[in-house]
Structure formats: structure tokens, C-alpha cells
Amino acid sequence: MAKTEFDNQAFRQALGSFTTGVTIITATAPDGTPVGLTANSFNSVSLDPPMVLWSLAKTSLSVDAFNKTEHWNVHVLSQHQQDLSNKFAAKGKDKFKDINLEDGISSAPLIKDCSARFQCRNMVTHDGGDHLIFIGEVLGFDQQPLPPLVFQQGQYAMTARKPWEDVNLSSEPAAPQCSYNEDLLGYLLGRAHFQMLYRMRKVLDQQALEDSHFFALSVMNIQPKQTLEQLNTHLDYTGHSLSEEDIDFLESQALISKIDNDSYQLTDSGRVTSLHHIAQAKAIEEELIEELGAGDVMALKLMLKRLIHKTDPGLPDLWSTQEQQ
């Protein structure tokens, strides 16, 4: 039987289907120079004795340093350390510049704020084709409740825990003749939005503010100088809009003031009121992080940003500096 040609690129892409964590491996070279690199080849070997492994391409500039060192550290990166991963994946840079390190068991650099860290003594180095496989004994480890950074199909990804059972909002299944069910994306997004806004309304009611007033103060917190027309370009898609009467009301409450014939800005009182709204929104978010976990909330934010980008009807960029000029 004729041997089929092996497609290395296709093989690489197939391997990319396996989602992995992202690590930084560090050590100290014999001359005292710290070395480090990004790797996703980390894996466990044994619980008793505690052993882990990782692999390094034979073409790497760090091969000699890791071959001669006795200790190395594995840092499982958290989701906010993507820039750090990129830094240690690059060549020819001072990778340890401006990085706060901790003292560890050995002289190998120990990076802070990781999901997990393993301080190891190198036991065996195996030849693994175009890579070297380093197997180490874990001398010490630590862990933090930080969602890990992951890598899949050549790009960074985010993790979200899948529940053991399906999550249902109702204890009763939808009637067969009813096509409007709880899995409709629009229903889920709408209900989540209004349930969160319900918490905000308790604060707004105390201040005698309508939803449209809250939205307007939020916009003016970001874009200080706004005309009524400009405000409504940011608000119309919500189903709310401001009238001249709304502007008069906000002025009467000393929340905004006119700065020329057409434009308005927040007063000091209006800015404090808006910051109070932000504080309430942050408190609600912190409760969600506590309930869902930081990883799930971060993944939710990413998906919502993608959804907003794909469904954007052409709204003005709220955070654009051009509007502030």
C-alpha cells in the first residue's frame, strides 16, 4: 500500500482543536540570567509523587538554559495575563522588565497573580522528536480563584463552566403548541436586562428619575458636552428619548446646566448622582461575579460585545474622543 503524504499543517490544525491552558515556564540560567517562555504543552504526570511535564522545541533559544538548570517554575496564567503571555512568547525582549516577582523555593523567577503556580525540580529530560520533554517533581504549588487563560485553534479563548444539568427557568416544559419558549435569545437577553435594571430602578425611584434620565446622565458622564439631539442619537435605540420637558426637569434638579445655546453638561451634583448609579451597577456586577464566577462573567461580557458588534444599527461611538472635541 502506497504511503499517503502526511499534511503537517492539517495535523497542526487538528491538534489545535484541543483546548489548552496557557503557561509561562521560568528558570535561571547558569550565568544567573532569568529565562522564560510561553508554553501550552504543560500537563500532569503523577499525583504520588507529584510530577508534571512540559515540552520545548529544540530550536528554541532557551534550550541550553533549561537543559542546564535544576529548577523551573510553571505559571498557569489567568485571563487578565494575555499581554504577559504575548510578552514571553516574543523573541529578543527583556521579558522580565517591570514584572514583580516573588521569592520562591529556588532561584527560578516566580510571577505573581497567576491561576496556579508549580515550583519544580527537573527530574528527567526526554527526547520527543522535534521537542524536548521536561519532567519535574513538584516541590511546592499555590492556587488562586482566578479564571485561567486558554488557547484554542491558534487564538486565546475564555472559559465558562458548563452546568452538570440543563438550566431551565421554568419547572414545567413549554406546551407543544407554544413556539415562544425560554430558549429564545431575545427573551433571555431582555429578561436579564430588565431584571438587572429592576435593581437600578430602586435607586432611580428614590431620586425621582425616569429610565431616560438615567440613560442621559450616563451618556453625559462619558461625553460631557451634549445637545438634546446628540443625546437622543445615543438613546433612541432603547425606546426612550428625551424631550425639552425632560431637559427642563434635569435642570430644575440641578443635575445638568446649559453651557451655550444648545449644549448641556453635568453639574457637580449631576456627576455625583451619575457616579452613585455607577457604584450601584458595580455592586450588582460584584454580586453576579460572586454567584456565577469571574470566568463566566468575563465570558458573558465577551459574547455580549460580539453580539452588540454584529447587531449594531450604526449607533455613534459613545467612547469616541472625537465627540469630546
C-alpha positions in Angstrom: 0.0 0.0 0.0 1.4 3.4 -1.0 2.1 5.7 1.9 -0.1 8.8 1.8 1.6 12.1 2.2 1.4 13.5 5.8 0.0 17.0 5.9 1.9 18.8 8.7 -0.3 21.9 8.5 -3.5 19.9 8.7 -2.0 18.0 11.6 -1.2 21.2 13.4 -4.7 22.5 12.9 -6.2 19.2 14.2 -4.1 19.4 17.3 -5.4 23.0 17.7 -8.9 21.6 18.3 -7.7 20.5 21.8 -8.2 23.5 24.1 -5.3 24.0 26.5 -4.3 26.3 29.3 -1.5 28.8 28.8 1.6 28.8 31.0 4.9 30.6 31.4 7.9 28.5 32.3 10.7 30.3 34.0 14.2 29.3 35.2 17.6 30.9 35.9 20.4 30.1 33.5 23.8 29.1 34.9 25.1 32.6 34.5 22.3 34.0 36.6 20.2 35.3 33.8 16.4 34.8 34.2 14.8 33.0 31.3 11.1 32.4 30.5 8.8 31.4 27.7 5.1 30.9 27.0 4.0 27.2 26.6 0.8 25.3 26.3 2.3 21.9 26.4 2.0 21.6 30.2 0.4 18.5 31.7 0.3 16.4 34.8 2.2 13.2 35.1 1.6 11.8 38.6 -0.1 12.7 41.9 2.2 10.5 44.1 4.9 11.5 43.7 3.7 14.9 42.4 5.1 15.3 38.9 4.3 17.5 35.9 5.8 17.9 32.4 6.1 20.4 29.6 7.9 20.4 26.2 10.2 22.8 24.5 11.1 23.0 20.8 14.7 22.0 20.1 15.0 25.2 18.0 14.2 27.4 21.0 16.9 29.9 22.1 16.2 28.8 25.7 17.0 25.1 25.2 20.5 25.4 26.6 19.4 27.3 29.7 16.7 24.8 30.5 18.9 21.8 29.8 21.4 23.1 32.4 19.1 24.3 35.1 18.0 22.2 38.1 14.8 24.0 38.8 12.0 25.6 36.8 8.6 27.1 37.6 5.3 26.7 35.8 2.8 29.6 35.9 -0.8 28.8 34.8 -1.9 32.2 33.5 -5.1 33.9 34.5 -7.4 35.5 31.9 -6.1 39.0 32.6 -2.5 38.0 31.8 -2.8 37.7 28.0 -0.4 40.6 27.5 2.1 38.7 29.7 1.7 35.6 27.6 2.4 37.6 24.4 5.4 39.2 26.0 7.0 35.9 26.9 6.1 34.4 23.5 8.1 37.1 21.7 11.8 36.8 21.0 14.6 39.3 21.7 12.9 41.2 24.5 13.7 41.9 28.2 10.8 39.7 29.3 11.2 40.4 33.0 11.3 44.2 32.8 8.7 45.8 35.0 7.4 42.4 36.3 7.0 42.0 40.1 8.5 38.7 41.2 8.3 36.8 44.5 10.9 34.7 46.2 10.4 31.0 45.7 11.9 27.7 46.7 14.6 28.1 44.1 16.2 31.0 42.2 13.8 30.4 39.3 11.6 33.6 38.8 8.2 33.4 40.4 5.5 35.5 38.8 2.5 36.9 40.7 -1.2 36.9 40.1 -1.5 33.5 38.3 -4.3 31.0 38.5 -1.8 28.4 39.7 2.0 28.0 40.1 4.1 24.9 40.4 7.7 25.1 41.6 9.6 22.1 40.3 12.9 20.3 40.3 13.8 18.8 37.0 14.0 15.0 37.2 14.2 13.7 33.6 14.6 15.2 30.1 13.3 13.0 27.3 13.8 13.3 23.6 10.4 13.9 22.0 11.1 14.2 18.2 11.4 17.9 17.5 10.9 18.8 21.1 12.5 18.0 24.5 10.1 16.8 27.2 11.0 18.1 30.7 9.5 16.1 33.7 9.8 17.7 37.1 8.9 16.9 40.7 6.6 19.5 42.2 8.3 20.9 45.3 5.6 23.5 46.0 2.4 24.9 44.5 -0.3 27.5 45.1 -3.6 28.4 43.5 -5.9 31.5 43.3 -9.6 31.6 42.3 -8.7 33.4 39.0 -10.2 32.1 35.7 -7.5 30.7 33.5 -6.4 31.9 30.1 -6.9 29.2 27.5 -5.8 28.7 23.9 -7.7 27.1 21.1 -7.3 26.9 17.3 -4.5 29.4 17.3 -6.1 32.1 19.4 -6.8 32.9 23.0 -10.2 31.8 24.4 -12.2 32.2 27.5 -13.6 29.5 29.8 -17.2 29.2 31.0 -18.3 26.4 33.2 -21.0 24.1 31.8 -23.5 23.1 34.4 -24.0 19.4 35.1 -27.6 19.7 34.2 -29.5 21.9 31.8 -30.6 25.2 33.3 -34.3 25.8 33.0 -36.2 28.9 34.1 -39.4 27.0 34.5 -40.1 23.8 36.3 -42.7 23.0 33.6 -41.9 22.3 29.9 -43.4 24.6 27.4 -46.6 23.5 25.8 -46.0 21.7 22.5 -48.2 24.2 20.6 -46.2 27.2 22.0 -43.2 28.2 19.9 -42.3 31.1 22.2 -40.1 29.4 24.7 -37.4 30.3 27.3 -34.6 29.4 24.9 -35.3 32.3 22.6 -32.2 34.6 22.7 -34.3 37.8 22.6 -36.3 36.7 25.6 -33.2 35.7 27.6 -31.4 39.0 26.8 -34.5 41.1 27.5 -35.3 39.4 30.8 -31.7 39.6 32.0 -31.6 43.3 31.1 -34.8 44.2 32.9 -34.0 42.1 35.9 -30.7 44.0 36.3 -32.4 47.3 35.6 -35.0 46.5 38.2 -32.3 46.7 40.9 -31.2 50.0 39.4 -34.7 51.4 39.4 -34.9 51.2 43.2 -32.1 53.9 43.3 -33.8 55.9 40.5 -37.1 55.9 42.2 -35.5 57.4 45.3 -34.2 60.2 43.1 -37.5 60.6 41.1 -35.6 59.8 37.9 -37.0 58.0 34.8 -35.1 55.5 32.8 -34.4 58.1 30.1 -33.0 60.5 32.8 -30.6 57.7 34.0 -29.5 57.0 30.4 -28.9 60.7 29.7 -26.8 61.2 32.8 -24.8 58.1 31.9 -24.1 59.4 28.4 -23.1 62.8 29.7 -20.8 61.2 32.2 -18.9 59.8 29.2 -19.4 62.6 26.7 -19.6 65.8 28.8 -20.9 68.3 26.2 -24.1 67.2 24.6 -27.1 68.8 22.8 -30.5 67.3 23.1 -30.2 66.0 19.5 -26.9 64.3 20.3 -28.3 62.8 23.5 -31.2 61.3 21.6 -28.8 59.7 19.0 -27.5 57.6 21.9 -30.9 56.9 23.4 -33.4 56.4 20.6 -32.5 52.7 20.1 -33.6 52.0 23.7 -37.1 53.0 23.0 -36.6 56.1 25.3 -35.9 59.6 24.2 -35.6 63.0 25.9 -37.9 65.9 25.4 -37.5 69.6 26.2 -39.5 68.9 29.3 -37.0 66.2 30.4 -34.2 68.7 29.9 -36.1 71.3 32.0 -36.6 68.7 34.7 -32.9 67.8 34.9 -32.0 71.4 35.0 -34.5 72.1 37.8 -33.0 69.3 39.8 -29.5 70.9 39.3 -28.3 67.8 37.6 -27.3 69.5 34.3 -26.7 73.0 33.2 -26.7 74.8 29.9 -23.2 75.8 28.7 -24.2 77.6 25.4 -27.3 78.0 23.3 -27.7 74.3 22.6 -25.4 72.2 24.8 -25.6 70.8 28.3 -23.2 69.3 30.8 -23.4 67.6 34.2 -23.3 69.8 37.2 -21.2 68.7 40.2 -24.4 67.3 41.7 -25.3 65.5 38.4 -21.8 64.0 38.3 -22.1 62.7 41.9 -25.6 61.3 41.1 -24.2 59.5 38.0 -21.3 58.1 40.0 -23.8 56.8 42.5 -25.6 55.0 39.7 -22.2 53.5 38.5 -21.5 52.4 42.1 -24.9 50.6 42.2 -24.2 48.9 38.9 -20.8 47.8 40.1 -22.3 46.4 43.3 -24.8 44.4 41.2 -21.9 43.1 39.0 -19.8 42.1 42.0 -22.8 40.1 43.3 -23.1 38.4 39.9 -19.3 37.5 39.9 -19.8 36.0 43.4 -22.7 33.9 42.2 -21.5 32.9 38.7 -17.7 33.2 39.0 -15.4 35.7 37.4 -14.7 33.4 34.4 -18.3 33.1 33.5 -19.0 36.8 33.8 -15.9 37.7 31.7 -17.0 35.2 29.0 -20.5 36.7 29.1 -19.1 40.2 28.6 -17.1 39.0 25.6 -20.1 37.3 24.0 -22.3 40.4 24.6 -19.7 42.6 23.0 -19.6 40.4 19.9 -23.4 40.3 19.8 -23.6 44.1 20.1 -20.9 44.5 17.3 -22.9 42.2 15.0 -26.3 43.8 15.6 -25.1 47.4 15.7 -27.6 49.5 13.7 -24.9 52.3 13.3 -25.0 54.0 16.6 -22.4 56.7 17.4 -19.4 55.5 19.3 -20.2 56.5 22.9 -16.5 56.4 23.9 -15.1 58.1 20.9 -12.8 61.0 21.8 -13.8 62.8 18.6 -17.2 63.7 20.1 -15.5 65.4 23.0 -13.5 67.8 20.9 
